[in-house]
Amino acid sequence: MCPHSRLLGLCNNFSYVVMLSAAHDILSQHRAPGNQSHVHPDPTPTPHNNSSRFDCNSVSTAAVLLADILPTLVIKLLAPLGLHLLPYSPRVLVSGVSAVGSFILVAWSHSVAISLCGVVLASISSGLGEVTFLSLTAFYPRAVISWWSSGTGGAGLLGALSYLGFTQVGLSPQHTLLSMLGIPALLLVSYFLLLVPPELQDPGGEDEAETSARQPLMNNEAPKSKPGSSSDFSPWEKWTVFKGLLRYIIPLVLVYFAEYFINQGLFELLFFRKASLNHAQQYRWYQMLYQAGVFASRSSLRCCHIRYTWILALLQCLNLAFLLADVWLSFLPSIYLVFLIILFEGLLGGAAYANTFHNISLEVSTCWTSHKHREFAMAAACISDTLGISLSGLLALPLHNFLCHLT
């Protein structure tokens, strides 16, 4: 699974990232007569309040964030309760079809409401896929965590960069989204035709050799537990495993709360009127630089292993406080300083994700011998980043309304 896990991670998170990169365009809703694009490549935002010192959309980009994350949160909350009873193949199929539907629905939408429905489909796709593939890593060597993490980081960079690039050269957002339909197809091909089932070996081993089996997982729906492992996994056992994960989950919740509060609560308000880039372009560059930082740090696990992830949480909260102060006081003289801070923000977020799941994988492979325990631990830990993102979106909406009413 090692090489393929990177490709699966990239394809799985791609639609989620693209929707966040397109958030400003989705909410601008500037539609010229006869123009078939959802929005103009360089839309003119409708101000929330003409007397505001900010160039605000009437709805915060946090609305897109909530549509892109709340369905994922529901999936991840319910996953530990019984998602393991559903074979992997149907889950992956639903994930791929949902991603296709998200691109089509947002591309052809004429209203914010319908666009947000398309964003919801992207959320279902990435959330279900992440729970499925991270659970599947319990049956492979531990090194797949690094490959998966790198792939998800690559999704961020490729998604943000492709959306920025296509719109920058003049392609409409509608056609940009439709051009990305090949990514969900690649996800399905990678899983059903390329990925091979694991040998039932200890995932704590460092052996990265490919399994000798050649049939796809389509013909072997879900890996079975090792002989002798308990088929009964009681709620008390689940609680015991989850309680042991809290020291990893809480820092990751804080990291993702801070960074997505910045991304969807402050990016739109960090507008430099004298810069050569217009507002929509500035927003796209912020998203791209953030994803570049995430990609670099998610791919660095083999070079740099961070055990105490609470340090990353502290630094990310300091980033949030600094940029919030700048939104309020406007003391940064150049957009390029914001570019550097956002790149650093992405580095912290990617490092927190990769090291958290690596640390969890190390611990559960030592403390638990059953695949069921390890599979549950990886699925349960997925809730941390999603919970942090959801909380940030809920708080970013009232912040947006408050700041946009300032004169």
Buried (B, 14 or more C-beta within 10 A) or exposed (E): BBBBBBBBBBBBBBBBBBBBBBBBBBBBBBBEEEEEBBBBBBBEBEBBBEEBBBBBBBBBBBBBBBBBBBBBBBBBBEBBEEBBEBEBBEBBBBBBBBBBBBBBBBBBBEEBEBBBBBBBBBBBBBBBBBBBBBBBBBBBBBBBBBBBBBBBBBBBBBBBBBBBEBBBEEBBBBBBBBBBBEBBEBBBBBBBEEBBBBBBBEBBEEEBEEBEEEEBBBEBEBBEBBEEBEEEBEEEBBEEBBEBBEEBBBBBBBBBBBBBBBBBBBBBBBBBEEBEBBBBBBBBBBBBBBBBBBBBBBBBBEEEBBEEBBBBBBBBBEBBEEBBEBBEEBEBEEBEEBBEBBBBBBBBBBBBBBBBBBBBBBBBBEEBBBBBBBBBBBBBBBBBBBBBBBBBBBBBBEBBBEBBEEE
